[in-house]
Amino acid sequence: MSSAAALNTSAGVAELTGAICDIESVSGNESALADAIESTLRTAGHLEVIRDADAIVARTNLGRPQRVIVAGHIDTVPVNNNLPTRLEGAELVGRGTVDMKGGVAVALKLAVELTDPRHDITWIFYDHEEVASELNGLGRIARSRPELLEADFAILGEPSNGTVEGGCNGTLRVIVSTTGKRAHSARAWMGDNAIHKLAGALTSLRAYEPESVKVDGLVYREGLSAVGISGGVAGNVIPDDAALVVNYRFAPDKNVEQALAHVREVFAGYEVEVDDSAPGARPGLTSAIAQEFIAAVAAAPAAKYGWTDVARFSEFGIPAVNFGPGDPALAHTDDERVPVAQIVECERVLRTWLS
């Protein structure tokens, strides 16, 4: 059991967001925040609290006919002179305010305060979302304690501007590689330049036009982008190998295998190796409980372009949506900022629907 000081959930939810953000938790360094969240949840006698590494699960066991999961990751991308948080007018500014500690604060406050919800609720605060998928804390729980993820509906507090964003794109990262022959650069004709051989792949990327795909009424925009390139031995050596790292964000009408087949087609003639992948998720808006939640939000749902863990819930057969404060376009930027009113409104909507 953690001995860390509990967070003050009696404060306003925006103040709580700032306090959570100010406990730096870049992926791999979540322990201090996980300790604080665990200590906070253990003050609530109506919750069963379970710790799994740096993930905390808290749940009610009231015998309700339906169970809802409310989940959020507690890690962030690296800090860049944007902590501690600060208020600028009506906005809270700083690392994590958008992705996704506003949603975490909403969940933590409600977990402590909702002692008699109309559905049983499983609250999940998990680690390692912003890194390779095999490290993801929610995935780890799915492998080791799958019974903790049994539910009829899931809400992920990812930034969605306070509206419902259904499903998510899948993501595939591949390495497109070339080989050649080393030579002295003064006699370049005696070698075979592996970097030059990437020209065709880069030309294909530059000419590529991503699709917008309609899935169950929502439109998902795809993307195929170079995100890294490497090669070279020394300043006077023709390189004998080079690699281009490409990320494909694909609509949830495709699975990973279909996405990979498409990428191999784009880079026909090149060696293509999978570096990381995660499937997308269809919108998940057709169940009665999902429709009920959409009605409570009272705004038209949209598609989630970035990958989120709604995809994991979809794999478990649980309809899931993204719903949280913050503009997803500001996620991972150094100018992360969220309107205080949006955090407050997300708390109000979720509290009203769960009460």
Backbone torsions as a table, in degrees:
resi	resn	phi	psi	omega
1	MET	NA	136.1	-177.5
2	SER	-71.6	143.1	175.5
3	SER	-102.8	8.1	-179.8
4	ALA	-66.6	154.1	178.0
5	ALA	-67.4	140.1	177.8
6	ALA	-72.9	150.1	174.1
7	LEU	-77.9	154.8	-176.0
8	ASN	-88.6	92.4	-179.2
9	THR	-78.6	-9.0	175.6
10	SER	-78.5	-12.1	174.4
11	ALA	-70.8	167.0	174.3
12	GLY	-62.1	154.5	-173.9
13	VAL	-67.1	-28.9	176.4
14	ALA	-69.8	-40.4	176.2
15	GLU	-63.6	-40.4	177.3
16	LEU	-63.5	-39.1	176.4
17	THR	-58.0	-46.5	179.7
18	GLY	-60.7	-41.3	179.8
19	ALA	-64.4	-39.3	179.0
20	ILE	-69.0	-42.1	177.9
21	CYS	-61.1	-37.2	-174.3
22	ASP	-74.6	-8.6	169.1
23	ILE	-91.2	94.6	-173.9
24	GLU	-56.1	131.9	-175.9
25	SER	-144.9	51.1	173.0
26	VAL	-56.8	144.1	-176.4
27	SER	-45.8	127.5	-176.5
28	GLY	97.1	-9.5	-178.7
29	ASN	-129.1	40.8	-174.6
30	GLU	-87.8	-6.4	-168.7
31	SER	-58.7	-43.2	-177.3
32	ALA	-62.7	-43.3	178.8
33	LEU	-69.7	-40.7	177.3
34	ALA	-59.6	-40.2	177.7
35	ASP	-60.7	-45.0	-178.4
36	ALA	-65.7	-40.7	179.0
37	ILE	-66.4	-42.8	178.5
38	GLU	-60.7	-46.5	179.5
39	SER	-59.4	-39.8	179.7
40	THR	-64.4	-47.1	-177.5
41	LEU	-67.0	-30.6	-179.4
42	ARG	-74.2	-8.0	173.1
43	THR	-79.2	-12.1	-175.9
44	ALA	-98.7	106.6	-175.0
45	GLY	-67.2	-16.8	-179.0
46	HIS	-83.9	-0.3	-175.3
47	LEU	-112.1	138.4	164.9
48	GLU	-87.7	125.4	-174.2
49	VAL	-115.6	129.3	-178.4
50	ILE	-128.0	132.2	177.5
51	ARG	-107.7	134.2	175.0
52	ASP	-131.0	101.1	-173.2
53	ALA	53.6	-120.2	179.2
54	ASP	-103.9	26.5	171.9
55	ALA	-110.6	141.2	179.7
56	ILE	-121.7	128.6	175.9
57	VAL	-116.0	130.7	176.8
58	ALA	-132.0	134.7	-176.0
59	ARG	-145.1	150.2	171.3
60	THR	-88.0	153.2	177.5
61	ASN	-134.9	70.3	-172.8
62	LEU	-101.7	-0.4	179.7
63	GLY	76.3	22.5	178.0
64	ARG	-68.7	153.8	-177.9
65	PRO	-69.9	-21.6	179.7
66	GLN	-130.6	150.8	178.6
67	ARG	-123.0	136.3	178.2
68	VAL	-116.1	135.3	171.1
69	ILE	-96.9	132.5	169.1
70	VAL	-119.4	118.7	-169.6
71	ALA	-132.1	157.1	175.0
72	GLY	-166.6	147.7	178.3
73	HIS	-88.9	147.7	-174.6
74	ILE	-103.2	-3.4	-179.8
75	ASP	-92.0	162.6	177.4
76	THR	-132.0	168.9	168.3
77	VAL	-73.5	168.5	-174.9
78	PRO	-57.5	147.5	177.6
79	VAL	-76.6	144.3	177.3
80	ASN	-140.2	74.5	-179.1
81	ASN	57.4	32.4	-180.0
82	ASN	-126.6	31.7	166.9
83	LEU	-138.4	149.0	0.1
84	PRO	-70.9	166.1	178.4
85	THR	-67.9	161.5	177.4
86	ARG	-148.9	155.5	174.9
87	LEU	-91.7	128.8	171.9
88	GLU	-122.1	101.6	-175.6
89	GLY	62.2	-121.0	-177.8
90	ALA	-98.9	16.3	-177.2
91	GLU	-121.8	143.7	171.8
92	LEU	-96.0	126.1	-171.4
93	VAL	-116.9	136.9	174.2
94	GLY	146.2	165.4	-178.5
95	ARG	-59.4	127.7	177.8
96	GLY	94.9	-12.0	-177.3
97	THR	-62.8	-32.2	177.7
98	VAL	-94.6	-51.9	-171.8
99	ASP	-117.2	95.4	-12.4
100	MET	-141.1	48.5	-172.4
101	LYS	-77.7	-14.7	169.3
102	GLY	-64.5	-46.1	176.7
103	GLY	-64.1	-37.9	177.5
104	VAL	-63.3	-42.5	180.0
105	ALA	-63.7	-43.1	176.8
106	VAL	-57.2	-47.9	-178.2
107	ALA	-64.4	-43.0	-177.4
108	LEU	-65.3	-43.3	179.1
109	LYS	-62.2	-45.6	-178.2
110	LEU	-70.7	-34.0	178.3
111	ALA	-58.5	-40.8	-178.9
112	VAL	-75.6	-37.5	-169.3
113	GLU	-91.5	-24.9	-178.1
114	LEU	-88.0	89.5	-177.0
115	THR	-85.9	-17.7	-176.2
116	ASP	-137.4	59.0	-178.2
117	PRO	-70.3	159.6	-178.0
118	ARG	-78.8	-19.8	169.4
119	HIS	-114.8	150.6	165.2
120	ASP	-65.0	144.9	-175.2
121	ILE	-127.9	136.5	169.1
122	THR	-111.9	116.8	179.3
123	TRP	-97.5	127.3	-177.7
124	ILE	-126.7	125.4	177.0
125	PHE	-120.6	111.5	-167.6
126	TYR	-127.7	165.1	-171.2
127	ASP	-105.2	168.6	167.7
128	HIS	56.7	43.9	175.5
129	GLU	-85.6	-29.2	-171.7
130	GLU	-86.6	12.1	-178.4
131	VAL	-126.9	-167.1	-175.9
132	ALA	-53.6	141.9	-170.8
133	SER	-61.1	-28.6	-178.7
134	GLU	-69.7	-14.4	178.6
135	LEU	-91.9	-10.2	-172.1
136	ASN	-57.1	127.7	-177.7
137	GLY	-63.7	-34.3	177.4
138	LEU	-67.3	-40.1	175.6
139	GLY	-63.1	-37.2	178.0
140	ARG	-63.8	-42.6	177.6
141	ILE	-63.3	-39.5	179.2
142	ALA	-60.7	-35.4	-179.7
143	ARG	-78.7	-38.9	-172.2
144	SER	-97.4	-31.9	-177.9
145	ARG	-136.8	60.6	-174.5
146	PRO	-59.6	-24.4	-179.8
147	GLU	-64.6	-21.9	178.9
148	LEU	-72.6	-14.4	-177.3
149	LEU	-105.4	15.3	176.3
150	GLU	-76.7	125.4	-177.6
151	ALA	-166.1	168.9	178.3
152	ASP	-98.9	-16.6	-175.6
153	PHE	-164.6	148.3	178.8
154	ALA	-134.1	142.1	175.6
155	ILE	-121.2	123.5	178.1
156	LEU	-105.2	126.4	-172.8
157	GLY	-79.9	30.3	177.3
158	GLU	-64.3	151.4	-178.9
159	PRO	-59.9	129.5	180.0
160	SER	-145.7	21.2	-176.8
161	ASN	58.1	28.1	176.6
162	GLY	74.3	14.6	174.2
163	THR	-116.4	172.3	176.5
164	VAL	-83.8	126.2	170.4
165	GLU	-113.7	120.8	-173.2
166	GLY	-91.0	141.5	174.8
167	GLY	59.6	-159.6	174.4
168	CYS	-171.6	157.6	171.4
169	ASN	-67.3	152.7	168.5
170	GLY	-84.3	167.2	178.6
171	THR	-134.8	138.4	179.0
172	LEU	-137.1	125.2	176.4
173	ARG	-115.0	126.2	-178.1
174	VAL	-126.3	159.6	174.1
175	ILE	-113.2	118.2	176.6
176	VAL	-97.0	116.2	-171.7
177	SER	-121.5	154.3	177.2
178	THR	-133.7	155.6	175.6
179	THR	-129.4	156.9	179.4
180	GLY	-150.4	-143.6	-178.1
181	LYS	-139.2	130.3	179.5
182	ARG	-71.4	147.7	173.6
183	ALA	-160.3	164.0	173.5
184	HIS	-68.3	136.3	-177.0
185	SER	-67.5	-16.4	174.1
186	ALA	-72.7	-18.4	176.9
187	ARG	-126.8	56.1	-172.9
188	ALA	-57.5	-30.8	-178.7
189	TRP	-64.9	-14.3	179.7
190	MET	-88.1	-7.1	179.0
191	GLY	-111.5	-173.6	178.6
192	ASP	-139.6	106.6	-168.1
193	ASN	-78.7	110.1	-178.0
194	ALA	-67.4	-32.8	178.9
195	ILE	-65.3	-43.8	178.4
196	HIS	-58.2	-31.8	-178.1
197	LYS	-67.6	-16.3	176.5
198	LEU	-78.1	-6.6	-176.7
199	ALA	-56.6	-42.9	-179.3
200	GLY	-63.7	-39.6	178.9
201	ALA	-65.4	-41.1	178.9
202	LEU	-67.8	-36.5	176.6
203	THR	-63.8	-41.1	177.7
204	SER	-62.1	-40.2	178.9
205	LEU	-65.5	-43.2	-178.2
206	ARG	-64.4	-32.7	-178.8
207	ALA	-86.3	-11.7	-173.3
208	TYR	-67.6	133.4	177.1
209	GLU	-114.2	108.7	-177.8
210	PRO	-66.7	151.6	-179.2
211	GLU	-92.5	158.3	166.2
212	SER	-112.1	122.0	-169.9
213	VAL	-118.2	128.3	178.7
214	LYS	-88.4	124.1	-179.5
215	VAL	-130.3	116.6	178.8
216	ASP	50.3	40.0	174.5
217	GLY	91.4	-9.4	178.5
218	LEU	-111.9	145.0	-176.2
219	VAL	-102.7	122.9	-179.7
220	TYR	-108.6	126.1	178.4
221	ARG	-93.2	127.6	-178.7
222	GLU	-89.6	171.9	176.9
223	GLY	-158.3	141.1	176.0
224	LEU	-131.0	114.1	-169.0
225	SER	-139.6	141.0	167.9
226	ALA	-73.2	131.0	179.7
227	VAL	-122.9	1.0	177.6
228	GLY	-173.6	152.9	177.5
229	ILE	-149.1	142.1	-178.8
230	SER	-146.4	154.5	178.9
231	GLY	160.8	163.6	178.8
232	GLY	110.4	142.2	-177.8
233	VAL	-113.4	-50.2	179.5
234	ALA	-160.8	168.7	-175.9
235	GLY	-68.6	-7.5	179.9
236	ASN	-130.0	26.3	-178.3
237	VAL	-127.4	131.6	171.9
238	ILE	-71.3	125.2	-173.9
239	PRO	-75.9	145.6	-179.7
240	ASP	-104.9	1.2	172.1
241	ASP	-153.3	152.9	178.9
242	ALA	-154.3	156.2	-177.6
243	ALA	-144.3	140.0	177.3
244	LEU	-118.6	125.1	178.9
245	VAL	-97.3	126.6	-174.6
246	VAL	-125.8	135.4	177.0
247	ASN	-112.7	126.0	177.3
248	TYR	-111.3	119.7	173.0
249	ARG	-101.1	112.1	-170.8
250	PHE	-117.0	148.4	-178.2
251	ALA	-65.7	153.8	-175.6
252	PRO	-75.8	12.0	169.2
253	ASP	-80.0	-8.9	-179.2
254	LYS	-113.9	150.9	167.9
255	ASN	-96.6	178.7	-176.3
256	VAL	-62.5	-39.6	-178.5
257	GLU	-64.1	-40.6	178.1
258	GLN	-68.2	-37.6	177.5
259	ALA	-63.8	-42.5	179.7
260	LEU	-64.9	-39.6	178.3
261	ALA	-61.2	-38.2	178.7
262	HIS	-66.5	-43.1	179.7
263	VAL	-64.1	-41.9	178.0
264	ARG	-62.1	-33.6	177.6
265	GLU	-67.7	-42.3	178.7
266	VAL	-61.9	-38.9	-177.4
267	PHE	-107.0	40.8	179.0
268	ALA	-56.5	133.8	-179.1
269	GLY	95.5	-10.1	178.3
270	TYR	-106.7	154.3	171.4
271	GLU	-78.5	125.8	-177.3
272	VAL	-123.0	121.1	-178.5
273	GLU	-119.7	133.2	179.2
274	VAL	-74.5	128.9	178.4
275	ASP	-102.6	-35.3	-179.8
276	ASP	-165.3	148.7	178.4
277	SER	-156.0	153.7	173.5
278	ALA	-154.5	133.0	-178.7
279	PRO	-70.2	158.2	173.8
280	GLY	-84.2	-169.1	178.8
281	ALA	-142.2	135.7	173.6
282	ARG	-66.8	164.1	-170.3
283	PRO	-55.6	-34.4	178.2
284	GLY	67.7	35.3	-173.8
285	LEU	-106.7	3.3	-169.8
286	THR	-89.4	-18.9	-178.0
287	SER	-69.2	157.2	-178.3
288	ALA	-61.7	-40.7	-177.5
289	ILE	-69.7	-34.3	176.1
290	ALA	-66.6	-42.7	178.6
291	GLN	-63.3	-35.7	177.5
292	GLU	-64.1	-41.2	-180.0
293	PHE	-69.4	-40.9	177.6
294	ILE	-58.6	-41.0	178.4
295	ALA	-63.5	-36.0	179.1
296	ALA	-67.9	-36.4	178.1
297	VAL	-70.7	-31.6	174.7
298	ALA	61.5	42.7	174.3
299	ALA	-151.0	149.5	-178.1
300	ALA	-66.0	133.0	178.2
301	PRO	-70.2	156.1	178.0
302	ALA	-129.6	173.1	178.6
303	ALA	-85.0	145.4	172.6
304	LYS	-94.0	119.0	-177.9
305	TYR	-78.6	-43.9	-179.0
306	GLY	-75.9	158.3	176.2
307	TRP	-74.1	136.8	172.5
308	THR	-138.5	173.1	-177.4
309	ASP	-75.9	4.5	167.6
310	VAL	-59.0	-26.0	178.1
311	ALA	-63.3	-37.9	178.0
312	ARG	-65.8	-44.3	178.4
313	PHE	-62.3	-38.5	177.3
314	SER	-60.2	-41.0	177.2
315	GLU	-62.2	-31.0	178.9
316	PHE	-80.9	-4.3	-177.9
317	GLY	83.1	18.5	-179.7
318	ILE	-104.1	119.2	174.4
319	PRO	-61.6	136.0	-173.8
320	ALA	-145.6	148.4	177.9
321	VAL	-133.5	160.9	171.4
322	ASN	-95.3	132.5	177.2
323	PHE	-155.2	111.8	179.2
324	GLY	-168.3	167.6	179.0
325	PRO	-76.9	153.0	175.5
326	GLY	109.6	146.6	177.5
327	ASP	-85.0	115.5	-177.9
328	PRO	-59.7	-21.2	177.8
329	ALA	-67.9	-18.1	179.3
330	LEU	-95.6	-3.8	178.8
331	ALA	-61.1	136.2	177.2
332	HIS	72.5	-0.9	176.5
333	THR	-82.5	161.0	178.0
334	ASP	-76.7	-8.7	-179.0
335	ASP	-110.1	34.8	176.7
336	GLU	-52.9	132.0	178.1
337	ARG	-158.7	145.9	-178.2
338	VAL	-136.4	136.4	175.2
339	PRO	-64.6	131.1	178.4
340	VAL	-57.0	-39.9	-178.0
341	ALA	-61.6	-30.4	-179.2
342	GLN	-71.8	-39.4	175.7
343	ILE	-61.9	-45.2	-178.7
344	VAL	-62.6	-40.8	-179.0
345	GLU	-69.1	-38.7	177.0
346	CYS	-62.3	-40.9	176.7
347	GLU	-62.0	-43.2	-178.5
348	ARG	-62.0	-46.5	-178.2
349	VAL	-61.9	-48.4	-176.8
350	LEU	-67.1	-40.6	179.1
351	ARG	-61.9	-45.4	-178.1
352	THR	-63.5	-43.4	-177.2
353	TRP	-69.1	-35.7	-178.0
354	LEU	-84.2	-17.6	-174.2
355	SER	-78.2	NA	NA
